[in-house]
Amino acid sequence: MPRKILSSFFCIILFNGCTSTAENIKTSYDPDYKVLDHGKLDVIVKSRACALILEDAVSGAKRNAEFHLRSVIGAQNHRREFQEVTRYNEGQKICVEMSVAALPPL
């Protein structure tokens, strides 16, 4: 009987220990974004993402900005130009703010 109690206690500690660090591992996307819209394809969107690894933060910020750009201009034919606005640390994570501009197709 004491073995079952100890093993269940150990399992509870193990599960709680793993779930608290899961938030630090995944890439987080900021649902807020900024839009500068002058009409048609003259649109600039700024967005950000945070991750433990710089490459994940940059690619996440690009994906997030591109997603919000598509929500603004819809299915219009365009090309994109990305630019990193700022990079900073937030706790253990690296956060990147990225802007994307919609340009006319070539």
Contacts in CASP RR format, 6 or more apart in sequence:
PFRMAT RR
TARGET T0000
AUTHOR 0000-0000-0000
METHOD contacts of the structure
MODEL  1
MPRKILSSFFCIILFNGCTSTAENIKTSYDPDYKVLDHGKLDVIVKSRAC
ALILEDAVSGAKRNAEFHLRSVIGAQNHRREFQEVTRYNEGQKICVEMSV
AALPPL
24 52 0 8 1.000
24 92 0 8 1.000
24 93 0 8 1.000
25 52 0 8 1.000
26 51 0 8 1.000
27 49 0 8 1.000
27 50 0 8 1.000
27 51 0 8 1.000
27 56 0 8 1.000
27 57 0 8 1.000
27 60 0 8 1.000
28 49 0 8 1.000
28 50 0 8 1.000
28 51 0 8 1.000
28 93 0 8 1.000
29 47 0 8 1.000
29 48 0 8 1.000
29 49 0 8 1.000
29 60 0 8 1.000
29 64 0 8 1.000
30 47 0 8 1.000
30 48 0 8 1.000
30 49 0 8 1.000
30 50 0 8 1.000
30 64 0 8 1.000
33 45 0 8 1.000
33 46 0 8 1.000
33 47 0 8 1.000
33 64 0 8 1.000
33 65 0 8 1.000
33 68 0 8 1.000
34 45 0 8 1.000
34 46 0 8 1.000
34 47 0 8 1.000
35 43 0 8 1.000
35 44 0 8 1.000
35 45 0 8 1.000
35 46 0 8 1.000
35 68 0 8 1.000
35 72 0 8 1.000
36 43 0 8 1.000
36 44 0 8 1.000
36 45 0 8 1.000
37 43 0 8 1.000
37 72 0 8 1.000
40 76 0 8 1.000
41 73 0 8 1.000
41 76 0 8 1.000
41 78 0 8 1.000
41 102 0 8 1.000
41 103 0 8 1.000
41 104 0 8 1.000
42 102 0 8 1.000
43 69 0 8 1.000
43 72 0 8 1.000
43 73 0 8 1.000
43 101 0 8 1.000
43 102 0 8 1.000
44 99 0 8 1.000
44 100 0 8 1.000
44 101 0 8 1.000
44 102 0 8 1.000
45 65 0 8 1.000
45 68 0 8 1.000
45 69 0 8 1.000
45 72 0 8 1.000
45 99 0 8 1.000
45 100 0 8 1.000
46 65 0 8 1.000
46 85 0 8 1.000
46 97 0 8 1.000
46 98 0 8 1.000
46 99 0 8 1.000
47 61 0 8 1.000
47 64 0 8 1.000
47 65 0 8 1.000
47 68 0 8 1.000
47 97 0 8 1.000
47 98 0 8 1.000
47 99 0 8 1.000
47 100 0 8 1.000
48 61 0 8 1.000
48 64 0 8 1.000
48 95 0 8 1.000
48 96 0 8 1.000
48 97 0 8 1.000
48 98 0 8 1.000
49 57 0 8 1.000
49 60 0 8 1.000
49 61 0 8 1.000
49 63 0 8 1.000
49 64 0 8 1.000
49 95 0 8 1.000
49 96 0 8 1.000
49 98 0 8 1.000
50 57 0 8 1.000
50 90 0 8 1.000
50 93 0 8 1.000
50 94 0 8 1.000
50 95 0 8 1.000
50 96 0 8 1.000
51 57 0 8 1.000
51 60 0 8 1.000
51 93 0 8 1.000
51 94 0 8 1.000
52 92 0 8 1.000
52 93 0 8 1.000
52 94 0 8 1.000
53 94 0 8 1.000
54 87 0 8 1.000
54 94 0 8 1.000
54 96 0 8 1.000
57 87 0 8 1.000
57 93 0 8 1.000
57 94 0 8 1.000
57 95 0 8 1.000
57 96 0 8 1.000
58 84 0 8 1.000
58 96 0 8 1.000
58 98 0 8 1.000
60 96 0 8 1.000
61 84 0 8 1.000
61 96 0 8 1.000
61 97 0 8 1.000
61 98 0 8 1.000
62 82 0 8 1.000
62 98 0 8 1.000
62 100 0 8 1.000
64 98 0 8 1.000
65 82 0 8 1.000
65 98 0 8 1.000
65 99 0 8 1.000
65 100 0 8 1.000
66 80 0 8 1.000
66 100 0 8 1.000
69 80 0 8 1.000
69 100 0 8 1.000
69 102 0 8 1.000
73 102 0 8 1.000
76 102 0 8 1.000
77 105 0 8 1.000
78 102 0 8 1.000
78 103 0 8 1.000
78 104 0 8 1.000
78 105 0 8 1.000
79 102 0 8 1.000
79 103 0 8 1.000
79 104 0 8 1.000
79 105 0 8 1.000
79 106 0 8 1.000
80 100 0 8 1.000
80 101 0 8 1.000
80 102 0 8 1.000
80 103 0 8 1.000
81 100 0 8 1.000
81 101 0 8 1.000
81 103 0 8 1.000
82 98 0 8 1.000
82 99 0 8 1.000
82 100 0 8 1.000
83 98 0 8 1.000
83 99 0 8 1.000
83 100 0 8 1.000
83 101 0 8 1.000
84 96 0 8 1.000
84 97 0 8 1.000
84 98 0 8 1.000
85 97 0 8 1.000
85 98 0 8 1.000
85 99 0 8 1.000
86 96 0 8 1.000
86 97 0 8 1.000
87 94 0 8 1.000
87 95 0 8 1.000
87 96 0 8 1.000
87 97 0 8 1.000
88 94 0 8 1.000
88 95 0 8 1.000
89 95 0 8 1.000
END
